[in-house]
Amino acid sequence: MCQTVMPKGDDPLARGLFWSVLLLMSMPFLIGGSIGGWLFYKHWRMRQEQRAAAPVVSLHLAYTQKEGQP
């Protein structure tokens, strides 16, 4: 419908309409992608901190503790 009302070519009004529609359609994706990226980063960072804080037990010690030997 906009193409029938707006003239084609290098008309500044037509270019402005094109860019405004493009901006309005891309903003929800940009905002959603930003929030999703932030949540992914926070989750990734939390996992890295948990791995760094986990106690490291040697394999032999873990095996003997599992079997119930002191």
N, CA, C and O atoms as a Maestro MAE file, in Angstrom:
{
 s_m_m2io_version
 :::
 2.0.0
}

f_m_ct {
 s_m_title
 :::
 protein
 m_atom[280] {
  # First column is atom index #
  i_m_mmod_type
  r_m_x_coord
  r_m_y_coord
  r_m_z_coord
  i_m_residue_number
  s_m_chain_name
  s_m_pdb_residue_name
  s_m_pdb_atom_name
  i_m_atomic_number
  :::
  1 25 0.817 -1.182 0.000 1 A "MET " " N  " 7
  2 3 0.000 0.000 0.000 1 A "MET " " CA " 6
  3 2 0.869 1.258 0.000 1 A "MET " " C  " 6
  4 15 0.534 2.253 -0.642 1 A "MET " " O  " 8
  5 25 1.969 1.205 0.713 2 A "CYS " " N  " 7
  6 3 2.849 2.373 0.765 2 A "CYS " " CA " 6
  7 2 3.464 2.658 -0.594 2 A "CYS " " C  " 6
  8 15 3.735 3.815 -0.918 2 A "CYS " " O  " 8
  9 25 3.692 1.614 -1.402 3 A "GLN " " N  " 7
  10 3 4.282 1.828 -2.715 3 A "GLN " " CA " 6
  11 2 3.322 2.542 -3.658 3 A "GLN " " C  " 6
  12 15 3.768 3.257 -4.555 3 A "GLN " " O  " 8
  13 25 2.042 2.369 -3.481 4 A "THR " " N  " 7
  14 3 1.092 3.054 -4.354 4 A "THR " " CA " 6
  15 2 0.972 4.526 -3.992 4 A "THR " " C  " 6
  16 15 0.700 5.349 -4.866 4 A "THR " " O  " 8
  17 25 1.166 4.874 -2.737 5 A "VAL " " N  " 7
  18 3 1.049 6.257 -2.295 5 A "VAL " " CA " 6
  19 2 2.363 7.003 -2.488 5 A "VAL " " C  " 6
  20 15 2.363 8.153 -2.927 5 A "VAL " " O  " 8
  21 25 3.483 6.359 -2.165 6 A "MET " " N  " 7
  22 3 4.782 7.016 -2.232 6 A "MET " " CA " 6
  23 2 5.382 6.869 -3.626 6 A "MET " " C  " 6
  24 15 5.295 5.797 -4.225 6 A "MET " " O  " 8
  25 25 5.985 7.926 -4.145 7 A "PRO " " N  " 7
  26 3 6.661 7.815 -5.447 7 A "PRO " " CA " 6
  27 2 7.949 7.031 -5.316 7 A "PRO " " C  " 6
  28 15 8.560 7.012 -4.247 7 A "PRO " " O  " 8
  29 25 8.371 6.381 -6.397 8 A "LYS " " N  " 7
  30 3 9.613 5.612 -6.395 8 A "LYS " " CA " 6
  31 2 10.772 6.521 -6.777 8 A "LYS " " C  " 6
  32 15 10.576 7.608 -7.321 8 A "LYS " " O  " 8
  33 25 11.970 6.062 -6.487 9 A "GLY " " N  " 7
  34 3 13.146 6.812 -6.877 9 A "GLY " " CA " 6
  35 2 13.865 7.404 -5.688 9 A "GLY " " C  " 6
  36 15 13.859 6.848 -4.590 9 A "GLY " " O  " 8
  37 25 14.497 8.565 -5.934 10 A "ASP " " N  " 7
  38 3 15.304 9.203 -4.904 10 A "ASP " " CA " 6
  39 2 14.536 10.258 -4.134 10 A "ASP " " C  " 6
  40 15 15.124 11.239 -3.678 10 A "ASP " " O  " 8
  41 25 13.269 10.081 -3.985 11 A "ASP " " N  " 7
  42 3 12.482 11.038 -3.220 11 A "ASP " " CA " 6
  43 2 12.861 10.926 -1.739 11 A "ASP " " C  " 6
  44 15 12.820 9.826 -1.187 11 A "ASP " " O  " 8
  45 25 13.233 12.042 -1.074 12 A "PRO " " N  " 7
  46 3 13.639 11.953 0.338 12 A "PRO " " CA " 6
  47 2 12.528 11.435 1.250 12 A "PRO " " C  " 6
  48 15 12.809 10.772 2.248 12 A "PRO " " O  " 8
  49 25 11.291 11.724 0.922 13 A "LEU " " N  " 7
  50 3 10.178 11.247 1.745 13 A "LEU " " CA " 6
  51 2 10.050 9.727 1.664 13 A "LEU " " C  " 6
  52 15 9.771 9.074 2.669 13 A "LEU " " O  " 8
  53 25 10.252 9.163 0.478 14 A "ALA " " N  " 7
  54 3 10.172 7.709 0.307 14 A "ALA " " CA " 6
  55 2 11.323 7.017 1.029 14 A "ALA " " C  " 6
  56 15 11.124 5.975 1.652 14 A "ALA " " O  " 8
  57 25 12.524 7.586 0.951 15 A "ARG " " N  " 7
  58 3 13.665 7.001 1.667 15 A "ARG " " CA " 6
  59 2 13.464 7.082 3.176 15 A "ARG " " C  " 6
  60 15 13.803 6.148 3.903 15 A "ARG " " O  " 8
  61 25 12.917 8.191 3.644 16 A "GLY " " N  " 7
  62 3 12.653 8.335 5.070 16 A "GLY " " CA " 6
  63 2 11.627 7.329 5.557 16 A "GLY " " C  " 6
  64 15 11.765 6.764 6.642 16 A "GLY " " O  " 8
  65 25 10.600 7.108 4.752 17 A "LEU " " N  " 7
  66 3 9.578 6.120 5.113 17 A "LEU " " CA " 6
  67 2 10.179 4.719 5.162 17 A "LEU " " C  " 6
  68 15 9.887 3.937 6.067 17 A "LEU " " O  " 8
  69 25 11.029 4.412 4.171 18 A "PHE " " N  " 7
  70 3 11.679 3.099 4.133 18 A "PHE " " CA " 6
  71 2 12.522 2.876 5.380 18 A "PHE " " C  " 6
  72 15 12.414 1.826 6.013 18 A "PHE " " O  " 8
  73 25 13.364 3.847 5.749 19 A "TRP " " N  " 7
  74 3 14.238 3.685 6.900 19 A "TRP " " CA " 6
  75 2 13.468 3.667 8.217 19 A "TRP " " C  " 6
  76 15 13.870 2.979 9.156 19 A "TRP " " O  " 8
  77 25 12.386 4.399 8.297 20 A "SER " " N  " 7
  78 3 11.609 4.387 9.538 20 A "SER " " CA " 6
  79 2 10.921 3.039 9.737 20 A "SER " " C  " 6
  80 15 10.860 2.533 10.858 20 A "SER " " O  " 8
  81 25 10.407 2.460 8.663 21 A "VAL " " N  " 7
  82 3 9.783 1.135 8.772 21 A "VAL " " CA " 6
  83 2 10.837 0.091 9.128 21 A "VAL " " C  " 6
  84 15 10.591 -0.782 9.960 21 A "VAL " " O  " 8
  85 25 12.003 0.177 8.505 22 A "LEU " " N  " 7
  86 3 13.080 -0.761 8.808 22 A "LEU " " CA " 6
  87 2 13.521 -0.649 10.262 22 A "LEU " " C  " 6
  88 15 13.760 -1.660 10.921 22 A "LEU " " O  " 8
  89 25 13.628 0.567 10.758 23 A "LEU " " N  " 7
  90 3 14.021 0.775 12.152 23 A "LEU " " CA " 6
  91 2 12.965 0.229 13.105 23 A "LEU " " C  " 6
  92 15 13.305 -0.435 14.084 23 A "LEU " " O  " 8
  93 25 11.710 0.495 12.840 24 A "LEU " " N  " 7
  94 3 10.642 0.016 13.724 24 A "LEU " " CA " 6
  95 2 10.526 -1.508 13.726 24 A "LEU " " C  " 6
  96 15 10.168 -2.102 14.743 24 A "LEU " " O  " 8
  97 25 10.825 -2.137 12.599 25 A "MET " " N  " 7
  98 3 10.733 -3.599 12.540 25 A "MET " " CA " 6
  99 2 11.952 -4.282 13.152 25 A "MET " " C  " 6
  100 15 11.857 -5.419 13.614 25 A "MET " " O  " 8
  101 25 13.089 -3.604 13.161 26 A "SER " " N  " 7
  102 3 14.294 -4.251 13.677 26 A "SER " " CA " 6
  103 2 14.473 -4.061 15.186 26 A "SER " " C  " 6
  104 15 15.198 -4.836 15.808 26 A "SER " " O  " 8
  105 25 13.852 -3.081 15.778 27 A "MET " " N  " 7
  106 3 14.039 -2.812 17.207 27 A "MET " " CA " 6
  107 2 13.611 -3.975 18.112 27 A "MET " " C  " 6
  108 15 14.353 -4.292 19.042 27 A "MET " " O  " 8
  109 25 12.471 -4.624 17.902 28 A "PRO " " N  " 7
  110 3 12.132 -5.757 18.793 28 A "PRO " " CA " 6
  111 2 13.169 -6.879 18.744 28 A "PRO " " C  " 6
  112 15 13.466 -7.496 19.768 28 A "PRO " " O  " 8
  113 25 13.723 -7.145 17.551 29 A "PHE " " N  " 7
  114 3 14.741 -8.186 17.440 29 A "PHE " " CA " 6
  115 2 16.031 -7.765 18.123 29 A "PHE " " C  " 6
  116 15 16.695 -8.590 18.750 29 A "PHE " " O  " 8
  117 25 16.388 -6.517 18.011 30 A "LEU " " N  " 7
  118 3 17.595 -6.012 18.654 30 A "LEU " " CA " 6
  119 2 17.471 -6.057 20.175 30 A "LEU " " C  " 6
  120 15 18.411 -6.451 20.866 30 A "LEU " " O  " 8
  121 25 16.337 -5.661 20.686 31 A "ILE " " N  " 7
  122 3 16.124 -5.680 22.138 31 A "ILE " " CA " 6
  123 2 16.079 -7.125 22.658 31 A "ILE " " C  " 6
  124 15 16.700 -7.443 23.673 31 A "ILE " " O  " 8
  125 25 15.348 -7.986 21.965 32 A "GLY " " N  " 7
  126 3 15.279 -9.394 22.374 32 A "GLY " " CA " 6
  127 2 16.632 -10.081 22.294 32 A "GLY " " C  " 6
  128 15 16.981 -10.866 23.177 32 A "GLY " " O  " 8
  129 25 17.400 -9.796 21.246 33 A "GLY " " N  " 7
  130 3 18.737 -10.372 21.123 33 A "GLY " " CA " 6
  131 2 19.676 -9.878 22.203 33 A "GLY " " C  " 6
  132 15 20.508 -10.637 22.698 33 A "GLY " " O  " 8
  133 25 19.552 -8.614 22.572 34 A "SER " " N  " 7
  134 3 20.392 -8.067 23.636 34 A "SER " " CA " 6
  135 2 20.079 -8.716 24.978 34 A "SER " " C  " 6
  136 15 20.992 -9.068 25.726 34 A "SER " " O  " 8
  137 25 18.816 -8.874 25.282 35 A "ILE " " N  " 7
  138 3 18.420 -9.513 26.539 35 A "ILE " " CA " 6
  139 2 18.841 -10.981 26.552 35 A "ILE " " C  " 6
  140 15 19.343 -11.473 27.562 35 A "ILE " " O  " 8
  141 25 18.640 -11.680 25.439 36 A "GLY " " N  " 7
  142 3 19.056 -13.074 25.353 36 A "GLY " " CA " 6
  143 2 20.562 -13.236 25.468 36 A "GLY " " C  " 6
  144 15 21.034 -14.168 26.119 36 A "GLY " " O  " 8
  145 25 21.326 -12.344 24.846 37 A "GLY " " N  " 7
  146 3 22.778 -12.389 24.957 37 A "GLY " " CA " 6
  147 2 23.250 -12.126 26.372 37 A "GLY " " C  " 6
  148 15 24.189 -12.765 26.847 37 A "GLY " " O  " 8
  149 25 22.605 -11.189 27.046 38 A "TRP " " N  " 7
  150 3 22.964 -10.889 28.432 38 A "TRP " " CA " 6
  151 2 22.673 -12.085 29.330 38 A "TRP " " C  " 6
  152 15 23.491 -12.428 30.184 38 A "TRP " " O  " 8
  153 25 21.520 -12.726 29.148 39 A "LEU " " N  " 7
  154 3 21.182 -13.905 29.957 39 A "LEU " " CA " 6
  155 2 22.153 -15.052 29.686 39 A "LEU " " C  " 6
  156 15 22.557 -15.753 30.614 39 A "LEU " " O  " 8
  157 25 22.525 -15.246 28.437 40 A "PHE " " N  " 7
  158 3 23.485 -16.294 28.093 40 A "PHE " " CA " 6
  159 2 24.832 -16.007 28.738 40 A "PHE " " C  " 6
  160 15 25.469 -16.918 29.266 40 A "PHE " " O  " 8
  161 25 25.273 -14.762 28.704 41 A "TYR " " N  " 7
  162 3 26.547 -14.388 29.306 41 A "TYR " " CA " 6
  163 2 26.521 -14.620 30.821 41 A "TYR " " C  " 6
  164 15 27.481 -15.148 31.382 41 A "TYR " " O  " 8
  165 25 25.436 -14.229 31.481 42 A "LYS " " N  " 7
  166 3 25.339 -14.425 32.932 42 A "LYS " " CA " 6
  167 2 25.366 -15.919 33.270 42 A "LYS " " C  " 6
  168 15 26.029 -16.315 34.229 42 A "LYS " " O  " 8
  169 25 24.665 -16.747 32.508 43 A "HIS " " N  " 7
  170 3 24.649 -18.190 32.741 43 A "HIS " " CA " 6
  171 2 26.045 -18.775 32.511 43 A "HIS " " C  " 6
  172 15 26.507 -19.590 33.309 43 A "HIS " " O  " 8
  173 25 26.715 -18.375 31.445 44 A "TRP " " N  " 7
  174 3 28.050 -18.860 31.131 44 A "TRP " " CA " 6
  175 2 29.038 -18.456 32.219 44 A "TRP " " C  " 6
  176 15 29.894 -19.246 32.617 44 A "TRP " " O  " 8
  177 25 28.913 -17.232 32.692 45 A "ARG " " N  " 7
  178 3 29.806 -16.734 33.732 45 A "ARG " " CA " 6
  179 2 29.597 -17.493 35.054 45 A "ARG " " C  " 6
  180 15 30.558 -17.804 35.758 45 A "ARG " " O  " 8
  181 25 28.336 -17.785 35.376 46 A "MET " " N  " 7
  182 3 28.027 -18.522 36.600 46 A "MET " " CA " 6
  183 2 28.624 -19.933 36.536 46 A "MET " " C  " 6
  184 15 29.169 -20.424 37.524 46 A "MET " " O  " 8
  185 25 28.518 -20.579 35.373 47 A "ARG " " N  " 7
  186 3 29.083 -21.920 35.215 47 A "ARG " " CA " 6
  187 2 30.605 -21.898 35.352 47 A "ARG " " C  " 6
  188 15 31.189 -22.812 35.934 47 A "ARG " " O  " 8
  189 25 31.246 -20.859 34.820 48 A "GLN " " N  " 7
  190 3 32.692 -20.746 34.936 48 A "GLN " " CA " 6
  191 2 33.112 -20.570 36.395 48 A "GLN " " C  " 6
  192 15 34.102 -21.157 36.830 48 A "GLN " " O  " 8
  193 25 32.371 -19.771 37.144 49 A "GLU " " N  " 7
  194 3 32.684 -19.565 38.556 49 A "GLU " " CA " 6
  195 2 32.466 -20.839 39.371 49 A "GLU " " C  " 6
  196 15 33.232 -21.123 40.292 49 A "GLU " " O  " 8
  197 25 31.429 -21.607 39.039 50 A "GLN " " N  " 7
  198 3 31.189 -22.860 39.750 50 A "GLN " " CA " 6
  199 2 32.297 -23.867 39.489 50 A "GLN " " C  " 6
  200 15 32.711 -24.592 40.394 50 A "GLN " " O  " 8
  201 25 32.774 -23.911 38.253 51 A "ARG " " N  " 7
  202 3 33.860 -24.843 37.927 51 A "ARG " " CA " 6
  203 2 35.154 -24.440 38.619 51 A "ARG " " C  " 6
  204 15 35.925 -25.300 39.045 51 A "ARG " " O  " 8
  205 25 35.395 -23.148 38.734 52 A "ALA " " N  " 7
  206 3 36.614 -22.681 39.380 52 A "ALA " " CA " 6
  207 2 36.568 -22.925 40.886 52 A "ALA " " C  " 6
  208 15 37.607 -23.160 41.502 52 A "ALA " " O  " 8
  209 25 35.392 -22.874 41.482 53 A "ALA " " N  " 7
  210 3 35.260 -23.045 42.924 53 A "ALA " " CA " 6
  211 2 35.111 -24.507 43.337 53 A "ALA " " C  " 6
  212 15 35.166 -24.810 44.529 53 A "ALA " " O  " 8
  213 25 34.926 -25.411 42.393 54 A "ALA " " N  " 7
  214 3 34.724 -26.823 42.731 54 A "ALA " " CA " 6
  215 2 36.016 -27.419 43.267 54 A "ALA " " C  " 6
  216 15 37.089 -27.167 42.718 54 A "ALA " " O  " 8
  217 25 35.924 -28.204 44.329 55 A "PRO " " N  " 7
  218 3 37.142 -28.825 44.867 55 A "PRO " " CA " 6
  219 2 37.664 -29.890 43.913 55 A "PRO " " C  " 6
  220 15 36.892 -30.619 43.289 55 A "PRO " " O  " 8
  221 25 38.960 -29.965 43.813 56 A "VAL " " N  " 7
  222 3 39.597 -30.952 42.942 56 A "VAL " " CA " 6
  223 2 40.094 -32.093 43.821 56 A "VAL " " C  " 6
  224 15 40.896 -31.886 44.731 56 A "VAL " " O  " 8
  225 25 39.616 -33.284 43.542 57 A "VAL " " N  " 7
  226 3 39.991 -34.465 44.309 57 A "VAL " " CA " 6
  227 2 40.703 -35.403 43.356 57 A "VAL " " C  " 6
  228 15 40.244 -35.613 42.233 57 A "VAL " " O  " 8
  229 25 41.814 -35.967 43.786 58 A "SER " " N  " 7
  230 3 42.550 -36.878 42.915 58 A "SER " " CA " 6
  231 2 41.701 -38.122 42.648 58 A "SER " " C  " 6
  232 15 40.825 -38.468 43.441 58 A "SER " " O  " 8
  233 25 41.963 -38.769 41.559 59 A "LEU " " N  " 7
  234 3 41.169 -39.923 41.159 59 A "LEU " " CA " 6
  235 2 41.319 -41.063 42.159 59 A "LEU " " C  " 6
  236 15 40.334 -41.728 42.482 59 A "LEU " " O  " 8
  237 25 42.514 -41.298 42.649 60 A "HIS " " N  " 7
  238 3 42.716 -42.377 43.609 60 A "HIS " " CA " 6
  239 2 41.956 -42.115 44.913 60 A "HIS " " C  " 6
  240 15 41.344 -43.024 45.474 60 A "HIS " " O  " 8
  241 25 41.998 -40.891 45.381 61 A "LEU " " N  " 7
  242 3 41.303 -40.543 46.618 61 A "LEU " " CA " 6
  243 2 39.788 -40.641 46.434 61 A "LEU " " C  " 6
  244 15 39.085 -41.106 47.331 61 A "LEU " " O  " 8
  245 25 39.293 -40.216 45.303 62 A "ALA " " N  " 7
  246 3 37.857 -40.302 45.042 62 A "ALA " " CA " 6
  247 2 37.420 -41.753 44.962 62 A "ALA " " C  " 6
  248 15 36.332 -42.090 45.428 62 A "ALA " " O  " 8
  249 25 38.242 -42.622 44.381 63 A "TYR " " N  " 7
  250 3 37.905 -44.042 44.254 63 A "TYR " " CA " 6
  251 2 37.864 -44.709 45.626 63 A "TYR " " C  " 6
  252 15 36.960 -45.499 45.902 63 A "TYR " " O  " 8
  253 25 38.818 -44.404 46.475 64 A "THR " " N  " 7
  254 3 38.836 -45.057 47.773 64 A "THR " " CA " 6
  255 2 37.721 -44.532 48.666 64 A "THR " " C  " 6
  256 15 37.184 -45.279 49.484 64 A "THR " " O  " 8
  257 25 37.367 -43.269 48.524 65 A "GLN " " N  " 7
  258 3 36.261 -42.744 49.329 65 A "GLN " " CA " 6
  259 2 34.946 -43.327 48.861 65 A "GLN " " C  " 6
  260 15 34.034 -43.534 49.662 65 A "GLN " " O  " 8
  261 25 34.843 -43.592 47.580 66 A "LYS " " N  " 7
  262 3 33.606 -44.162 47.057 66 A "LYS " " CA " 6
  263 2 33.409 -45.594 47.546 66 A "LYS " " C  " 6
  264 15 32.286 -46.015 47.824 66 A "LYS " " O  " 8
  265 25 34.499 -46.332 47.647 67 A "GLU " " N  " 7
  266 3 34.418 -47.722 48.090 67 A "GLU " " CA " 6
  267 2 34.223 -47.837 49.596 67 A "GLU " " C  " 6
  268 15 33.983 -48.934 50.099 67 A "GLU " " O  " 8
  269 25 34.322 -46.722 50.329 68 A "GLY " " N  " 7
  270 3 34.115 -46.777 51.758 68 A "GLY " " CA " 6
  271 2 35.367 -47.014 52.548 68 A "GLY " " C  " 6
  272 15 35.292 -47.211 53.760 68 A "GLY " " O  " 8
  273 25 36.508 -47.003 51.921 69 A "GLN " " N  " 7
  274 3 37.780 -47.173 52.624 69 A "GLN " " CA " 6
  275 2 38.264 -45.805 53.108 69 A "GLN " " C  " 6
  276 15 38.041 -44.798 52.436 69 A "GLN " " O  " 8
  277 25 38.911 -45.762 54.244 70 A "PRO " " N  " 7
  278 3 39.408 -44.472 54.762 70 A "PRO " " CA " 6
  279 2 40.580 -43.944 53.991 70 A "PRO " " C  " 6
  280 15 41.099 -42.875 54.313 70 A "PRO " " O  " 8
  :::
 }
 m_bond[279] {
  # First column is bond index #
  i_m_from
  i_m_to
  i_m_order
  :::
  1 1 2 1
  2 2 3 1
  3 3 4 2
  4 3 5 1
  5 5 6 1
  6 6 7 1
  7 7 8 2
  8 7 9 1
  9 9 10 1
  10 10 11 1
  11 11 12 2
  12 11 13 1
  13 13 14 1
  14 14 15 1
  15 15 16 2
  16 15 17 1
  17 17 18 1
  18 18 19 1
  19 19 20 2
  20 19 21 1
  21 21 22 1
  22 22 23 1
  23 23 24 2
  24 23 25 1
  25 25 26 1
  26 26 27 1
  27 27 28 2
  28 27 29 1
  29 29 30 1
  30 30 31 1
  31 31 32 2
  32 31 33 1
  33 33 34 1
  34 34 35 1
  35 35 36 2
  36 35 37 1
  37 37 38 1
  38 38 39 1
  39 39 40 2
  40 39 41 1
  41 41 42 1
  42 42 43 1
  43 43 44 2
  44 43 45 1
  45 45 46 1
  46 46 47 1
  47 47 48 2
  48 47 49 1
  49 49 50 1
  50 50 51 1
  51 51 52 2
  52 51 53 1
  53 53 54 1
  54 54 55 1
  55 55 56 2
  56 55 57 1
  57 57 58 1
  58 58 59 1
  59 59 60 2
  60 59 61 1
  61 61 62 1
  62 62 63 1
  63 63 64 2
  64 63 65 1
  65 65 66 1
  66 66 67 1
  67 67 68 2
  68 67 69 1
  69 69 70 1
  70 70 71 1
  71 71 72 2
  72 71 73 1
  73 73 74 1
  74 74 75 1
  75 75 76 2
  76 75 77 1
  77 77 78 1
  78 78 79 1
  79 79 80 2
  80 79 81 1
  81 81 82 1
  82 82 83 1
  83 83 84 2
  84 83 85 1
  85 85 86 1
  86 86 87 1
  87 87 88 2
  88 87 89 1
  89 89 90 1
  90 90 91 1
  91 91 92 2
  92 91 93 1
  93 93 94 1
  94 94 95 1
  95 95 96 2
  96 95 97 1
  97 97 98 1
  98 98 99 1
  99 99 100 2
  100 99 101 1
  101 101 102 1
  102 102 103 1
  103 103 104 2
  104 103 105 1
  105 105 106 1
  106 106 107 1
  107 107 108 2
  108 107 109 1
  109 109 110 1
  110 110 111 1
  111 111 112 2
  112 111 113 1
  113 113 114 1
  114 114 115 1
  115 115 116 2
  116 115 117 1
  117 117 118 1
  118 118 119 1
  119 119 120 2
  120 119 121 1
  121 121 122 1
  122 122 123 1
  123 123 124 2
  124 123 125 1
  125 125 126 1
  126 126 127 1
  127 127 128 2
  128 127 129 1
  129 129 130 1
  130 130 131 1
  131 131 132 2
  132 131 133 1
  133 133 134 1
  134 134 135 1
  135 135 136 2
  136 135 137 1
  137 137 138 1
  138 138 139 1
  139 139 140 2
  140 139 141 1
  141 141 142 1
  142 142 143 1
  143 143 144 2
  144 143 145 1
  145 145 146 1
  146 146 147 1
  147 147 148 2
  148 147 149 1
  149 149 150 1
  150 150 151 1
  151 151 152 2
  152 151 153 1
  153 153 154 1
  154 154 155 1
  155 155 156 2
  156 155 157 1
  157 157 158 1
  158 158 159 1
  159 159 160 2
  160 159 161 1
  161 161 162 1
  162 162 163 1
  163 163 164 2
  164 163 165 1
  165 165 166 1
  166 166 167 1
  167 167 168 2
  168 167 169 1
  169 169 170 1
  170 170 171 1
  171 171 172 2
  172 171 173 1
  173 173 174 1
  174 174 175 1
  175 175 176 2
  176 175 177 1
  177 177 178 1
  178 178 179 1
  179 179 180 2
  180 179 181 1
  181 181 182 1
  182 182 183 1
  183 183 184 2
  184 183 185 1
  185 185 186 1
  186 186 187 1
  187 187 188 2
  188 187 189 1
  189 189 190 1
  190 190 191 1
  191 191 192 2
  192 191 193 1
  193 193 194 1
  194 194 195 1
  195 195 196 2
  196 195 197 1
  197 197 198 1
  198 198 199 1
  199 199 200 2
  200 199 201 1
  201 201 202 1
  202 202 203 1
  203 203 204 2
  204 203 205 1
  205 205 206 1
  206 206 207 1
  207 207 208 2
  208 207 209 1
  209 209 210 1
  210 210 211 1
  211 211 212 2
  212 211 213 1
  213 213 214 1
  214 214 215 1
  215 215 216 2
  216 215 217 1
  217 217 218 1
  218 218 219 1
  219 219 220 2
  220 219 221 1
  221 221 222 1
  222 222 223 1
  223 223 224 2
  224 223 225 1
  225 225 226 1
  226 226 227 1
  227 227 228 2
  228 227 229 1
  229 229 230 1
  230 230 231 1
  231 231 232 2
  232 231 233 1
  233 233 234 1
  234 234 235 1
  235 235 236 2
  236 235 237 1
  237 237 238 1
  238 238 239 1
  239 239 240 2
  240 239 241 1
  241 241 242 1
  242 242 243 1
  243 243 244 2
  244 243 245 1
  245 245 246 1
  246 246 247 1
  247 247 248 2
  248 247 249 1
  249 249 250 1
  250 250 251 1
  251 251 252 2
  252 251 253 1
  253 253 254 1
  254 254 255 1
  255 255 256 2
  256 255 257 1
  257 257 258 1
  258 258 259 1
  259 259 260 2
  260 259 261 1
  261 261 262 1
  262 262 263 1
  263 263 264 2
  264 263 265 1
  265 265 266 1
  266 266 267 1
  267 267 268 2
  268 267 269 1
  269 269 270 1
  270 270 271 1
  271 271 272 2
  272 271 273 1
  273 273 274 1
  274 274 275 1
  275 275 276 2
  276 275 277 1
  277 277 278 1
  278 278 279 1
  279 279 280 2
  :::
 }
}
